[in-house]
Amino acid sequence: MVDFRYHLVSLIAVFMALAIGIVLGAGPLQNSIGNTLTDQVTSLRQSRDEARLDADRAEAEADSYRSGIEAATGDLLADTLTGVNVAILALPGADTGEIAELGEAIEMAGGTVASEVKLTAGLFSTDLASYRQALAGQLSSYVADSGEPIDVLADGLAQIVLTPEAENAGTLRELYTSEENPLIAVDEPLAPAHAILVVAPKEDGEAESVTEEESAARDAQMSFLKALGEHPLVLVGSDSDISIIRQARSSEVGSSFSTVDAVGDPTALINVPRALSQELAGSTVAWGLGSDATAVLGAAADIPQTPADNPDDPAVDTTPDESGEEDPAGEVDGEPGRDGGTEGEANQPPLNETPQPPAPEES
């Protein structure tokens, strides 16, 4: 049993310590503690004010940078895509406002938005894998069998957006826009196009947060884009650990098409038309603010003119081929806008064609 005197001694020690603290705090330590606390508070206030000034300065610089880039966009894009028609494909989740800005940039560059097509989640989800496989089998009469169902569907979509007036394009569009399982959504009439712009949504997060279903859908998107990359194609999106831009650039798929990151930033509005010109010239680029980008702002390329643009061009090869027939204006097999026209692309408009006003009627 604890003696009462033990408790008494403990209480006396506590009160003595309290008394000593009061005496020291009110006496010799009063000024020292007060001054220290005052200095710390003052220092914190100064740091806060400096951080606020730095943030305001950075925001003002960012606003000036954005305003300057936006003001110069028209001059930087002038004549970049003259006479070029571009089909815009929106991946699921892509922002409509950003799509509209990219369309305006294409028009600033002298190009035309031939169509805007939204790709539905069903085109890539695992839930409709069997449906896509069955549909790909039905497309054998319209699309050359290129292997995997997603590749066949990519080839079919390329016909829909690049040569919508071709014989099979209308049937393909009906199959892709089926009310039961629509794979695409088209609001406006489609016009022939020379190149494709694919707009991805802004993607951010940790790789660990991606589910198996999302990973499978992404793999389908990558295969789809690789197949579409047989044609002039630019993918624009964000740069993050889970973004499709980062995944494309870090794999062999990235060599199939050009990529532009920082969607929503003024640099993307300049880089996209310029990257499209590079694709039409036969080059593949990776531009933007991302860590894997090769340039913040890339340069435009001179788009090779098609024979239809310069029928009298002496550089056009009109020598007879092995069959003894004259090569029609140096036409070669290949992709639209890269090497010449492909089969079934007779309705595709020639590059850099300048519309002529109608001749006045004779009175």
Secondary structure, DSSP 8 states (H G I E B T S, - for coil): ---HHHHHHHHHHHHHHHHHHHHHHHTTTHHHHHHHHHHHHHHHHHHHHHHHHHHHHHHHHHHHHHHHHHHHHHHHHTTSSTT-EEEEEE-TT--HHHHHHHHHHHHHTT-EEEEEEEE-GGGT-GGGHHHHHHHHHHGGGTS---SSHHHHHHHHHHHHHH-TTSTTHHHHHHHHT-SSS-SEEE-S-----SEEEEE-----S-GGG--HHHHHHHHHHHHHHHHHTTSSEEEE---STT-HHHHHHTSGGGGGSEEE--TTSHHHHHHHHHHHHHHHTT---EESSSTT-SBSS---------TTT-TT-TTS---B-TTSSB-GGG--SS-TTTTS--TT-TTS--TT-----------
